[in-house]
Amino acid sequence: MGVHTALILCSFFLAGSGDPLAPPQSAGTQTGEQAPVLTVEPRSSAWSGRAPRQLPLQRPGGTAPASLEWKKNNNQALLDNVKIGPDGSVLTIASARPGNHGTYRCVGTNAHGKSQSSASLTVHYSPKVQATPKSPARVRIGETINLECHATGRPRPTVTWHREGGAKTGTSSSTEAKATVQVPAARSEDAGVYVCKAENSEGTVELKVQVTVEGGTQAPTPPRASILQADMVKVEGDSVTLQCQATGYPTPTIAWSKLRAPLPWQHKVTDGTLFLQNVGRQDSGQYICNATNAAGFDEATVQVEVETPPYATCIPEQVRVQAGEAIRLQCLAHGTPPVRFQWTRVGGNLPPRAQSTDGLLLISQARPAHAGTYKCVASNKWGSSQALAKVTVRSA
């Protein structure tokens, strides 16, 4: 940037004052006395430091304030390259730095009060850049090369990437003061020197990153996916663990999905393993392991069936009949078929003429002795459930 100087001048006047060279009047004889009115020149300035700048000090008239003081915006401390002139009216910045950018306030005080005026200084400077990762960067064959370059400067610099030798590799994108370059699956020929270039009106800067691609000449190979578990049957409430493995180069990425349905809400995937907790009938279906890398994709499937034990109910739960009428009790059950039904009488035997078919218990010509509690047990391969019905027989 070089060593140059910026001047910001603070001048003052008293409204209604006379000859600017006349001596100050006493407080008892002067009319129109008031707090100083200040003017900072220039009000705003953009400075690159390429050439020194000197501005004339304007003195519209009046007597000087008792004191002049300079402050930076938000009361920040003035940097060590900022100097104040002997009478306080001139602020000098030598060899400007980015930290000198901002707003400066000149505050004047006399016996009648205080006043202030401000000016903004924009310091232009050439770009500075930083790359991630730093040079040298090493990746293995098939891995992603991902370079980012950030730049600062004023005005805001434009940032681009290129590879030494002019060869175009991968895809690149750029936003204000930031640019990236990406190679999805590195090959041996992608090694080399990548150059980040940042430029604005104040200058141009470059930063080089040496990229080394390790792993010999191994070529990418498509994935081969497999699931360790075979098709399975689970009972409602169980947990399910499905492990997927995939070979290929570069190492494939594994994702799980479910055929024609979303994954169960309680699913969790860790290192290619799918965990399902407290499964229900709705979780039955085909689960798919998808393996993907830069060379292609593959999938493997497994069928999961969730079976449910029966849940039995009696219709009705209480029956009142006259002697000689028929007693009808229906047992229903929700669960994985086939479901078997068995009727018994609590504390005794079924009447000799009782008939049971598909959960229906029929007792013709009821007698008072047939009163009592009847129990239906529904069972399937996965469990059993029972329900009770109370029968009352009134005498004719």
KABEL-V337839 format. One record per helix or strand of 2 or more residues. SS is the DSSP state (a for helix, b for strand). FROM is the first residue (numbers start at 1). TO is the last residue. If there is no record, write none. Layout:
# KABEL-V337839
ss from to
SS FROM TO
SS FROM TO
This chain:
# KABEL-V337839
ss from to
b 5 13
b 37 41
b 44 47
b 67 72
a 73 75
b 82 84
b 90 94
a 98 100
b 102 110
b 113 123
b 125 132
b 137 140
b 145 154
b 158 163
b 171 175
b 178 183
a 188 190
b 192 200
b 203 214
b 221 227
b 232 235
b 240 249
b 253 258
b 268 270
b 273 276
a 281 283
b 285 293
b 296 307
b 311 315
b 318 322
b 327 334
b 340 345
b 355 357
b 360 363
a 368 370
b 372 380
b 383 394
